[in-house]
Amino acid sequence: ENVQVPFTVKNQVDTNTRTIALLREMVAKAKPDEWQPYYGGANYLVQNKINMDEAGAWLDKAIAISPTPAVYYAKARYFDAAGKPKEAVAMIDKALAAAKPDTPAPLIDELKNVRKTYAEKM
C-alpha cells in the first residue's frame, strides 16, 4: 500500500541573504563604466521582489552608465513589480527611444508588446 507522508525541507542557508551579500560585493567592486553588476543585481532583487529600493537605485546607476533599451526595460520591470504601471510605460517609452538600428528586432517587438500590457494596468 502507498502511504503519503508530508514533510518540509528547510533550507539551512538563507539563499537570498547570501546572494544579496554577493551582489552588493559585486556592485562595490564595479568599475566606473561597468553597468552589468547593477543591472544583474537589480534584476535578481526585482524578480524576487526583495530590497526594491536598492534595486531601483542600482537600476538608476546602470541607466546613468548605459542608457540602453535593455537597461530601461529592466527599470520598467522594476516599476511594474512595484505596482507603478504609469512609470513602467514611461520607461518602456525611453527604451524604445534609446533603440538604435542594431537593436535586435525581437527586443523591440517585446518592448512594444510589454508596453501594451503595462498600459492596460493603468
Backbone as CSV, one residue per row, in Angstrom:
resi,resn,N_x,N_y,N_z,CA_x,CA_y,CA_z,C_x,C_y,C_z
1,GLU,0.837,-1.175,0.000,0.000,0.000,0.000,0.888,1.245,0.000
2,ASN,0.456,2.296,-0.747,1.193,3.554,-0.802,0.732,4.479,0.311
3,VAL,1.685,5.061,0.990,1.382,5.992,2.067,2.053,7.321,1.744
4,GLN,1.298,8.384,1.851,1.860,9.708,1.642,2.217,10.313,2.988
5,VAL,3.447,10.792,3.066,3.914,11.407,4.306,4.367,12.826,3.968
6,PRO,3.649,13.829,4.474,4.080,15.203,4.187,5.328,15.563,4.987
7,PHE,6.204,16.320,4.377,7.391,16.797,5.079,7.856,18.097,4.451
8,THR,8.613,18.840,5.198,9.145,20.115,4.742,10.657,20.044,4.768
9,VAL,11.267,20.497,3.688,12.716,20.580,3.632,13.083,22.027,3.929
10,LYS,13.795,22.222,5.008,14.181,23.579,5.391,15.570,23.864,4.843
11,ASN,15.665,24.975,4.135,16.937,25.422,3.599,17.769,25.945,4.772
12,GLN,18.893,25.306,5.034,19.717,25.718,6.163,20.448,27.030,5.893
13,VAL,20.518,27.410,4.645,21.193,28.644,4.276,20.149,29.564,3.658
14,ASP,20.055,30.774,4.134,19.136,31.740,3.552,19.734,32.205,2.221
15,THR,19.249,31.616,1.149,19.809,31.865,-0.175,19.765,33.336,-0.549
16,ASN,18.647,34.002,-0.297,18.550,35.416,-0.661,19.561,36.265,0.094
17,THR,19.740,35.997,1.366,20.692,36.779,2.158,22.103,36.622,1.603
18,ARG,22.476,35.390,1.295,23.827,35.159,0.742,23.971,35.790,-0.634
19,THR,22.943,35.649,-1.458,23.011,36.204,-2.809,23.090,37.724,-2.768
20,ILE,22.299,38.345,-1.921,22.335,39.803,-1.803,23.723,40.269,-1.356
21,ALA,24.315,39.556,-0.441,25.667,39.906,0.005,26.658,39.830,-1.159
22,LEU,26.544,38.795,-1.967,27.425,38.654,-3.131,27.177,39.756,-4.152
23,LEU,25.897,40.081,-4.377,25.566,41.143,-5.328,26.113,42.486,-4.847
24,ARG,25.974,42.755,-3.568,26.496,44.010,-3.018,28.011,44.084,-3.178
25,GLU,28.663,42.951,-3.000,30.120,42.903,-3.181,30.484,43.199,-4.637
26,MET,29.728,42.604,-5.573,29.977,42.856,-6.999,29.775,44.336,-7.334
27,VAL,28.715,44.919,-6.801,28.431,46.330,-7.053,29.544,47.200,-6.457
28,ALA,29.987,46.874,-5.270,31.045,47.649,-4.620,32.349,47.602,-5.407
29,LYS,32.590,46.496,-6.085,33.833,46.332,-6.846,33.704,46.769,-8.306
30,ALA,32.526,47.213,-8.704,32.307,47.589,-10.106,33.174,48.787,-10.482
31,LYS,33.707,48.719,-11.683,34.472,49.842,-12.221,33.490,50.926,-12.655
32,PRO,33.949,52.152,-12.783,33.038,53.256,-13.108,32.197,53.052,-14.373
33,ASP,32.728,52.310,-15.349,31.975,52.119,-16.596,31.237,50.775,-16.656
34,GLU,31.219,50.030,-15.573,30.540,48.727,-15.544,29.103,48.871,-15.039
35,TRP,28.180,48.711,-15.941,26.765,48.775,-15.591,26.202,47.404,-15.254
36,GLN,26.869,46.331,-15.721,26.342,44.977,-15.590,26.095,44.526,-14.148
37,PRO,26.995,44.824,-13.197,26.702,44.399,-11.818,25.425,45.034,-11.259
38,TYR,25.213,46.298,-11.577,23.999,46.988,-11.110,22.754,46.387,-11.766
39,TYR,22.851,46.182,-13.061,21.746,45.625,-13.843,21.410,44.211,-13.378
40,GLY,22.413,43.361,-13.290,22.194,41.976,-12.877,21.693,41.864,-11.453
41,GLY,22.295,42.652,-10.571,21.866,42.620,-9.180,20.439,43.101,-9.017
42,ALA,20.108,44.180,-9.691,18.747,44.713,-9.608,17.739,43.722,-10.173
43,ASN,18.077,43.071,-11.267,17.160,42.085,-11.838,16.854,40.975,-10.834
44,TYR,17.868,40.511,-10.124,17.646,39.474,-9.107,16.688,39.982,-8.029
45,LEU,16.931,41.191,-7.548,16.090,41.748,-6.491,14.646,41.923,-6.964
46,VAL,14.476,42.419,-8.176,13.128,42.639,-8.712,12.412,41.312,-8.920
47,GLN,13.104,40.336,-9.490,12.476,39.024,-9.716,12.003,38.394,-8.414
48,ASN,12.732,38.647,-7.343,12.378,38.074,-6.047,11.572,39.041,-5.179
49,LYS,11.332,40.238,-5.707,10.581,41.286,-5.003,11.111,41.521,-3.588
50,ILE,12.424,41.708,-3.531,13.097,41.984,-2.267,13.983,43.218,-2.451
51,ASN,14.187,43.952,-1.374,15.084,45.113,-1.396,14.805,46.005,-2.617
52,MET,13.538,46.312,-2.823,13.146,47.044,-4.028,13.766,48.445,-4.094
53,ASP,13.944,49.102,-2.968,14.585,50.427,-3.001,16.016,50.315,-3.531
54,GLU,16.709,49.294,-3.073,18.078,49.065,-3.533,18.084,48.733,-5.024
55,ALA,17.119,47.928,-5.454,17.013,47.577,-6.877,16.820,48.830,-7.718
56,GLY,15.948,49.722,-7.273,15.710,50.960,-8.006,16.962,51.812,-8.109
57,ALA,17.696,51.915,-7.021,18.931,52.703,-7.021,19.977,52.085,-7.942
58,TRP,20.080,50.770,-7.917,21.044,50.105,-8.795,20.666,50.288,-10.257
59,LEU,19.383,50.239,-10.558,18.954,50.448,-11.945,19.215,51.885,-12.381
60,ASP,19.021,52.839,-11.481,19.344,54.227,-11.815,20.825,54.368,-12.162
61,LYS,21.662,53.690,-11.400,23.108,53.726,-11.663,23.420,53.070,-13.009
62,ALA,22.787,51.929,-13.290,23.005,51.246,-14.569,22.570,52.123,-15.735
63,ILE,21.453,52.818,-15.578,20.965,53.719,-16.634,21.944,54.878,-16.833
64,ALA,22.464,55.413,-15.740,23.419,56.517,-15.842,24.665,56.106,-16.616
65,ILE,25.068,54.855,-16.459,26.271,54.356,-17.137,25.963,53.925,-18.565
66,SER,24.821,53.251,-18.743,24.495,52.657,-20.040,22.991,52.774,-20.327
67,PRO,22.556,53.913,-20.860,21.128,54.117,-21.126,20.665,53.380,-22.392
68,THR,20.598,52.068,-22.293,20.227,51.221,-23.434,18.800,50.702,-23.268
69,PRO,18.209,50.204,-24.352,16.863,49.645,-24.233,16.752,48.563,-23.162
70,ALA,17.736,47.694,-23.067,17.674,46.600,-22.089,17.663,47.118,-20.651
71,VAL,18.444,48.145,-20.390,18.518,48.677,-19.027,17.238,49.440,-18.689
72,TYR,16.727,50.210,-19.634,15.436,50.879,-19.402,14.325,49.841,-19.203
73,TYR,14.392,48.760,-19.942,13.396,47.691,-19.806,13.453,47.095,-18.396
74,ALA,14.647,46.932,-17.870,14.784,46.416,-16.504,14.136,47.377,-15.509
75,LYS,14.301,48.673,-15.720,13.677,49.657,-14.822,12.154,49.613,-14.976
76,ALA,11.674,49.358,-16.183,10.234,49.205,-16.400,9.697,48.011,-15.621
77,ARG,10.440,46.900,-15.636,10.021,45.713,-14.874,10.014,46.017,-13.375
78,TYR,10.968,46.818,-12.942,11.006,47.253,-11.541,9.719,48.005,-11.192
79,PHE,9.364,48.983,-12.022,8.146,49.757,-11.752,6.904,48.874,-11.808
80,ASP,6.879,47.933,-12.743,5.735,47.030,-12.819,5.627,46.201,-11.537
81,ALA,6.737,45.666,-11.072,6.734,44.868,-9.845,6.330,45.704,-8.635
82,ALA,6.609,47.009,-8.697,6.260,47.914,-7.605,4.821,48.427,-7.728
83,GLY,4.097,47.950,-8.750,2.710,48.370,-8.930,2.568,49.782,-9.477
84,LYS,3.538,50.207,-10.279,3.521,51.555,-10.850,3.504,51.473,-12.382
85,PRO,2.344,51.130,-12.957,2.292,50.927,-14.412,2.579,52.189,-15.217
86,LYS,2.195,53.363,-14.721,2.453,54.610,-15.460,3.958,54.817,-15.641
87,GLU,4.705,54.613,-14.556,6.154,54.755,-14.616,6.778,53.658,-15.481
88,ALA,6.191,52.456,-15.431,6.687,51.351,-16.258,6.538,51.687,-17.739
89,VAL,5.391,52.242,-18.122,5.168,52.631,-19.518,6.167,53.710,-19.926
90,ALA,6.413,54.668,-19.040,7.372,55.735,-19.346,8.764,55.155,-19.603
91,MET,9.156,54.139,-18.832,10.469,53.517,-19.035,10.509,52.726,-20.355
92,ILE,9.409,52.083,-20.700,9.360,51.378,-21.981,9.506,52.388,-23.115
93,ASP,8.855,53.540,-22.979,8.990,54.585,-23.999,10.441,55.040,-24.120
94,LYS,11.129,55.167,-22.983,12.549,55.536,-23.023,13.371,54.428,-23.681
95,ALA,13.016,53.177,-23.389,13.723,52.048,-24.001,13.569,52.079,-25.509
96,LEU,12.357,52.325,-25.972,12.111,52.386,-27.421,12.842,53.571,-28.046
97,ALA,12.877,54.706,-27.343,13.577,55.881,-27.848,15.088,55.661,-27.896
98,ALA,15.595,54.831,-27.005,17.036,54.566,-26.958,17.479,53.523,-27.982
99,ALA,16.518,52.894,-28.638,16.854,51.855,-29.621,17.635,52.455,-30.786
100,LYS,18.561,51.656,-31.274,19.397,52.050,-32.412,19.146,51.068,-33.545
101,PRO,19.647,51.356,-34.732,19.419,50.442,-35.857,19.874,49.002,-35.595
102,ASP,20.889,48.834,-34.727,21.376,47.472,-34.454,20.701,46.818,-33.243
103,THR,19.707,47.494,-32.655,18.957,46.877,-31.561,18.184,45.693,-32.128
104,PRO,18.299,44.519,-31.513,17.628,43.333,-32.055,16.114,43.537,-32.186
105,ALA,15.594,43.177,-33.346,14.158,43.324,-33.616,13.297,42.594,-32.590
106,PRO,13.682,41.389,-32.132,12.854,40.725,-31.122,12.725,41.534,-29.824
107,LEU,13.773,42.275,-29.457,13.700,43.113,-28.264,12.706,44.254,-28.493
108,ILE,12.768,44.869,-29.668,11.834,45.959,-29.985,10.395,45.442,-29.944
109,ASP,10.170,44.276,-30.527,8.826,43.687,-30.523,8.360,43.414,-29.095
110,GLU,9.250,42.866,-28.283,8.897,42.574,-26.894,8.563,43.858,-26.136
111,LEU,9.349,44.894,-26.345,9.085,46.171,-25.681,7.705,46.709,-26.056
112,LYS,7.362,46.623,-27.328,6.055,47.109,-27.781,4.922,46.298,-27.157
113,ASN,5.099,44.995,-27.104,4.063,44.144,-26.514,3.922,44.379,-25.012
114,VAL,5.045,44.499,-24.334,5.018,44.723,-22.890,4.426,46.097,-22.578
115,ARG,4.703,47.063,-23.435,4.129,48.394,-23.228,2.606,48.314,-23.209
116,LYS,2.042,47.561,-24.138,0.580,47.392,-24.182,0.078,46.759,-22.882
117,THR,0.789,45.755,-22.401,0.400,45.076,-21.173,0.428,46.038,-19.991
118,TYR,1.496,46.819,-19.882,1.604,47.776,-18.781,0.525,48.858,-18.900
119,ALA,0.266,49.318,-20.122,-0.721,50.377,-20.327,-2.120,49.906,-19.906
120,GLU,-2.402,48.626,-20.101,-3.705,48.085,-19.701,-3.881,48.080,-18.185
121,LYS,-2.789,48.158,-17.447,-2.858,48.167,-15.982,-3.133,49.558,-15.421
122,MET,-3.043,50.570,-16.276,-3.218,51.958,-15.808,-4.686,52.277,-15.608
